[in-house]
Amino acid sequence: MENTEFKNLILQGIPDELPQPKPYDPNVNHAPKRKDILSKEEKKLAIRNALRYFPAKHHAVLAKEFAQELKQYGRIYMYRFRPDYKIYARPIGEYPAQTPQTAAIMLMIQNNLDEAVAQHPHELIIYGGNGAIFQNWAQYLLTMKYLATMTDHQTLVMYSGHPLGLFPSHPEAPRVVVTNGMVVPNYSSPDHWEKFNALGVSQYGQMTAGSYMYIGPQGIVHGTTITIMNASRKISRKNAGSEMKLFVSSGLGGMSGAQPKAGNIAGVVSLVAEINPKAAYKRFNQGWVDEVIDDVDKAIQTALYWKEKGQPHSIAYLGNVVDLWERLANNDIHVDIGSDQTSLHNPFAGGYYPVGLSFEESQEMMVRQPELFKEKVQASLRRQVAAINKIASKGMYFFDYGNAFLLESGRAGADIFDARDNFIYPSYVQDIMGPLYFDYGFGPFRWVCTSGDPKDLDKTDQIAGDIFEELLKDAVDEIQQQLKDNLVWIRQAKANKLVVGSQARILYADAEGRIRISTAFNRAIASGEISAPIVLGRDHHDVSGTDSPFRETSNIYDGSSFTADMAVQNMVGDAIRGATWVSLHNGGGVGWGEAINGGFGLVLDGSNEAQRRLQSMLFWDVNNGIARRSWARNHGAMYTLQRTMQQEPLLKVTFPNLVDDQLLEKLDI
Ligand SMILES: NC(=O)c1ccc[n+]([C@@H]2O[C@H](COP(=O)([O-])OP(=O)(O)OC[C@H]3O[C@@H](n4cnc5c(N)ncnc54)[C@H](O)[C@@H]3O)[C@@H](O)[C@H]2O)c1
C-alpha cells in the first residue's frame, strides 16, 4: 500500500460507508471467549453503547452483528472495522501528523498492535491475556484520526481506550492523558471488570498495553535475566556452590515465554511447563526455548542431563505444571530455583489451567460451568503448593513472580502461610528487585528509535554502554553489581537478537544513568548522528510507577503498601514536568483492583526544550519512589536519597527517624 493511501485511511477515521465484514482468521491467536456476565437489559445497553460510534443509518446492520459478537465472544470488538493495512511501527515520517510528538504516539500504538507483538491482535489484547489497548476497533480508528489532526495546543483525553476528545491546552502540556480501568474503589472485583468491559465502558490496560509502551518480550527477557542471575547468586552465596543450577517454572506465554531465553543468558538449566502447544511451539520456533518434550519423565531426565553436563539449556515441558512439580517431588529431585508464571492475575477466565483437565476441557468449562471451574483451579493450586513445599523443604529457593501465585494460592486455601499469616515464600520484588534495584533507583528504562532504522538502535546501544562504563568508574559499591550486569546486557543486546517490532531497547538504569543516557541521545539527534526522534519510556514495573502490595511495593514494610499515593503522584508529577503522554491504570500484572500503576512517554527531538523536560521529568520519575521507599525505612533508598540530596540542593525530602526495637518491645500494649 502506498504511503498516501495509508495516510488517507488514518485521516478518514471511522469510514462513512460500512467496510465488508471480516472473516475470523484461525491463523491468528485469539482471546478466549469471555464470561457471559450481562443480563438481557445490560446486553442491550452494551449494544446501545457500541452503536454510539456510528450514524443511525448503520444501526440496523451493526446492532445484529454486535449482538452476535457479544454472544459468541462475550465482547463487542467490532471486527468489521479492523483496518486492511498492515499495522506495525512504521518510520515516523510515514504517519500523517501535525507534530512529531503525535506521530511518535501513533507509531507506539501501532507497534503494540503489530501481529508479531500483540498476543491477541484482532481483539486488541497486547499481553497477559486481557491487557487491552482499546476495547474495539472504532476506538482505534477515532484515536488515530485525533492524533493525526491535533496540534500542540490540544490534549487528547483517553478513558479506557475510548477517545473522549481533544481539549484546548498548551505546548507544555502532555499531548495525551490516558486512564485505564479507573473505578470507584469498591467496584474493583474481577467480575466488575468482566461487566464493565462487556458493557464497553472500561478496560484492563495492564501496564504497557493500554499506555502504548509495550516493546514485545525484550523488556521481560531483561527483567527475568536479572532476576534469575540474582536468585542464582543468592543460593550460591548460601551453599557456596558454583555448580549448574536447575530452574523450574511454568508459562511460555507473552511475558512468561522469556524465562527459558533468560535462563540461557543467565547460565542455568530451565525446565518450564506450558499446557498450550501453540504457546510452547511459538517459543520453540522463535529459538527462545531449546526443545519441547511432552513426556514428564523425559523432560526431567533431559534437564538433569544438562545440569550434570554443566551447560545452560532450556526445556519446555508440554503439559500441566502440577504434574511436573508432583513428579519432581515424588522422585525427590533437587531443584535449585523455583517459580511460577501462569496468568494468575486472571485465575478463572483462562489464566490458569487446572490439573486433570485438558486444555480444551478447561476452555469449555470456564465458560459453561464457571463455579465448577473455579473449584478445579483452587484444588489444582493446593496440589501445586503441596508439591512445591515438599521440594522447598529440601532447599529449593522459591519465589513468586509477580503473577499473584501466592495471593491466589492463599485464597484457594493452600498451605502457604506461616504462623503470623505471612506468605512462606518471598516475591521476587521482596528479595531481589526491591532491595537490589528499586531502592537504589534502578528500573526498566527503555527507548524506541522512531526512524525504524537498526543503525540508530546500534548507535544508542553504543552510547548507553559507554555511559555505563563511565558511571562504573566512580560508582559506590552498593550499585557496582547493577551497573555491571546491565553493561553486559547492553553490550550483548544486539547479538541476542531481542528486537520484536519497533527498534527498541531496555536497560535497568538509575536516575543519573537515565538522565545521562537521554541527554546524550538528545545531543546525537541534534547533531544528526541519530536520524530521527527517540521515544523514552519505561515499564510501569518501576521504582515509582506502581503501587502493588504483592509485587512492586511488596518490600515496603511500614503498612503503606496498600496505599496508592505514589503511583498517582508519579503520573501527575510527570505530566507537569514535560511528559509527552502519561497514563494511570487500575490493575497490572497482579490483576484488576490489586494495583495502581502509571507511566509516561517522552519524545526527544534534539531540542533544548526536550533537554529541559528530560532532566526535570526523569529526576522526579525516579526520586519520587526513592523518597517514598526511604520514608518506609528501606535502607538502600535512605542511602540513595541522602546522596541525591547532597547533589541537588533543591531536593528536600522528609527523612525518617529510626526507633530502637527494644523500646517498642518494652511497651505494654
Ligand atoms: N515476569 C515478570 O516480571 C512479570 C511481570 C509482569 C507480570 N507478570 C505476570 O506473569 C504472568 C504471566 O504473564 P504472560 O504474559 O506470560 O501471560 P500469558 O497468559 O501469555 O502466559 C501464561 C501461560 O501459562 C500457561 N499456563 C496456564 N496454566 C498452566 C498450567 N497449569 N500448566 C502449564 N501452563 C499453564 C498458559 O497456557 C499461558 O501460555 C501474568 O500474571 C503476568 O501478570 C510477570
The ligand as a MOL file (V3000), in Angstrom:
LIG
                    3D

  0  0  0     0  0            999 V3000
M  V30 BEGIN CTAB
M  V30 COUNTS 44 48 0 0 0
M  V30 BEGIN ATOM
M  V30 1 N 7.9890 -11.8470 34.8240 0
M  V30 2 C 7.6190 -10.7180 35.3000 0
M  V30 3 O 8.4100 -9.8890 35.7330 0
M  V30 4 C 6.2390 -10.3850 35.2260 0
M  V30 5 C 5.9810 -9.0710 35.0570 0
M  V30 6 C 4.6950 -8.7220 34.9450 0
M  V30 7 C 3.7070 -9.6770 35.0500 0
M  V30 8 N 3.9730 -10.9800 35.2350 0 CHG=1
M  V30 9 C 2.8770 -11.9340 35.3550 0
M  V30 10 O 3.2080 -13.2390 34.8770 0
M  V30 11 C 2.0250 -13.8670 34.4040 0
M  V30 12 C 2.2450 -14.4370 33.0210 0
M  V30 13 O 2.2760 -13.3990 32.0340 0
M  V30 14 P 2.1640 -13.7610 30.4830 0
M  V30 15 O 2.1590 -12.5160 29.7110 0
M  V30 16 O 3.1970 -14.7760 30.1570 0 CHG=-1
M  V30 17 O 0.7260 -14.4340 30.4190 0
M  V30 18 P 0.1830 -15.4750 29.3560 0
M  V30 19 O -1.2450 -15.6860 29.7150 0
M  V30 20 O 0.5560 -15.0560 27.9960 0
M  V30 21 O 1.0210 -16.8200 29.6710 0
M  V30 22 C 0.7830 -17.7050 30.7300 0
M  V30 23 C 0.9460 -19.1120 30.1990 0
M  V30 24 O 0.7360 -20.0370 31.2510 0
M  V30 25 C 0.1590 -21.2070 30.6830 0
M  V30 26 N -0.4960 -21.9740 31.7480 0
M  V30 27 C -1.5650 -21.6160 32.4930 0
M  V30 28 N -1.8500 -22.5540 33.3960 0
M  V30 29 C -0.9340 -23.5330 33.2300 0
M  V30 30 C -0.6960 -24.7430 33.8920 0
M  V30 31 N -1.4500 -25.1520 34.9160 0
M  V30 32 N 0.3420 -25.5090 33.4910 0
M  V30 33 C 1.1420 -25.1070 32.4570 0
M  V30 34 N 0.9480 -23.9530 31.7960 0
M  V30 35 C -0.0650 -23.1650 32.1860 0
M  V30 36 C -0.8160 -20.6600 29.6570 0
M  V30 37 O -1.1470 -21.6190 28.6790 0
M  V30 38 C -0.0730 -19.4520 29.1120 0
M  V30 39 O 0.5960 -19.7250 27.9040 0
M  V30 40 C 0.9330 -12.8150 34.4370 0
M  V30 41 O 0.1540 -12.9590 35.6070 0
M  V30 42 C 1.7060 -11.5540 34.4770 0
M  V30 43 O 0.9620 -10.5000 35.0270 0
M  V30 44 C 5.2370 -11.3370 35.2800 0
M  V30 END ATOM
M  V30 BEGIN BOND
M  V30 1 1 1 2
M  V30 2 2 2 3
M  V30 3 1 2 4
M  V30 4 1 4 5
M  V30 5 2 4 44
M  V30 6 2 5 6
M  V30 7 1 6 7
M  V30 8 2 7 8
M  V30 9 1 8 9
M  V30 10 1 8 44
M  V30 11 1 9 10
M  V30 12 1 9 42
M  V30 13 1 10 11
M  V30 14 1 11 12
M  V30 15 1 11 40
M  V30 16 1 12 13
M  V30 17 1 13 14
M  V30 18 2 14 15
M  V30 19 1 14 16
M  V30 20 1 14 17
M  V30 21 1 17 18
M  V30 22 2 18 19
M  V30 23 1 18 20
M  V30 24 1 18 21
M  V30 25 1 21 22
M  V30 26 1 22 23
M  V30 27 1 23 24
M  V30 28 1 23 38
M  V30 29 1 24 25
M  V30 30 1 25 26
M  V30 31 1 25 36
M  V30 32 1 26 27
M  V30 33 1 26 35
M  V30 34 2 27 28
M  V30 35 1 28 29
M  V30 36 1 29 30
M  V30 37 2 29 35
M  V30 38 1 30 31
M  V30 39 2 30 32
M  V30 40 1 32 33
M  V30 41 2 33 34
M  V30 42 1 34 35
M  V30 43 1 36 37
M  V30 44 1 36 38
M  V30 45 1 38 39
M  V30 46 1 40 41
M  V30 47 1 40 42
M  V30 48 1 42 43
M  V30 END BOND
M  V30 END CTAB
M  END
